[in-house]
Amino acid sequence: MKPNFIPIAAGLLLAATNSGWALPPRQESASGQVAVIDRANRTLTLKSKDGGAPLTFVWNDSTRFSYKGGCAKCSFYSGQTVHVWYRRELGQDMLREMSAKGAACGCGVVCQ
């Protein structure tokens, strides 16, 4: 009688894939006012709406910045209310997306 290895192999495959794959970090969101934008170091500090400790984020080339309304020349500035989505990666909060709606021009440029 030949042993049937198909159920054993299928079980081992399922067991290996279930515990062998790592999930990406969970994405979080926050809202608040931009306190500091450091373009040289690619960091952003956000004052939370609830008065908690400020949050500092790092961005990279895959970070999306979007806005609706407002000024294309200014886009984001200190004091602006924004909503951000981020993940905890390599010990720091990596900014995934930052958006603002109905942003007024805060850079002093006459926008048309």
N, C-alpha and C positions, 0 to 999 in steps of 0.2 A: 504494500500500500504506500502510495506517494504522499508525503506530507503536503498540506495545503498552506503555502506561505503568503498567499494574497491577503487574507485578513490580517495576518501578523504585520506584513509590510505596510498595509494601509493604516493600521493602528499606530505604528511607529512614526509614519509620516505625519499624521494628524497631531500626535503628541509633540513632535519636534517643531512643527510650524506654530502651534498654539503658544508655546512658551519661548520660542527662539526669536520671535520678532519683537522689536521694541516699538512702542507707540511714540509719535511725536509729542512734545510737551503741549499741554492744554493751552489754548488761546484764551486770554483774559481781555477785559475791556475796562476803560476808565474814562471819565470826563473831568474837565477842569480848565483852568486858565494856564496859558503858557507863561512860565516864569522866566526861563532863560533858554535861548537857542544858541548853541555853540556849533557853528558850521565847520570850524576847523577840526574839532574832535568828534563831530557827528553825534552830539548828545543833545537831549531836550529834557528840561526840567518842567514838570507839570504840578501846579498847585491844585490839590483835590478840592472838589466842591464841599465836602463834608468837614473841611478844616483839619484833615489828618496831615501826616508828614508828606512833604513833597516827594514825588516819584521822579526818578531819573531814568531815561531810556536812551538806548544807543540805536542808531539806524545804519543800514547798509544800502547797497545798490538795489536790492529787491524790495525795499520799503516803498509803499505807495502813499503819495500825498495827494489828496483830492479836496476840492472845495466847490461849493455851489454858490454862485453870486459873488459879490465882492470884486476884488482887484487881482488880475493876473500878475501884475507887476510886484505886488506885495505878498500875495498868497498867505503866508503865515508870519506872525509877529508876536512880540511879547504882549501879554495882557489879553490875547484873543482866547475865546472859549472854544475848545476843540474836543473831539472824541477820538480816543486812540484804542487800537487793538495791539496786544503784545504777547510775547511768549518768553518764558524764562529759559535762556539758552546759555550754556557755559558760564553760569554764575552771574549773568546780568540780564536785565529786561531788554529784549530785542524788539524794537518797534516794527510791527508788521504793516500797519496802516494808520494814517492820521487824516482826519477829515474835519471840515468846518462848514457850516451852512450859513448863508446870508452874511458873510463876513463884510464888515465895513472896512474902508481903507484906513489903515493905521500908520502908513509910512510917510504921509505928507505929500505924496504924489497926487496930482489931479488926475483922476481916473475917468475914463469915458466909456 
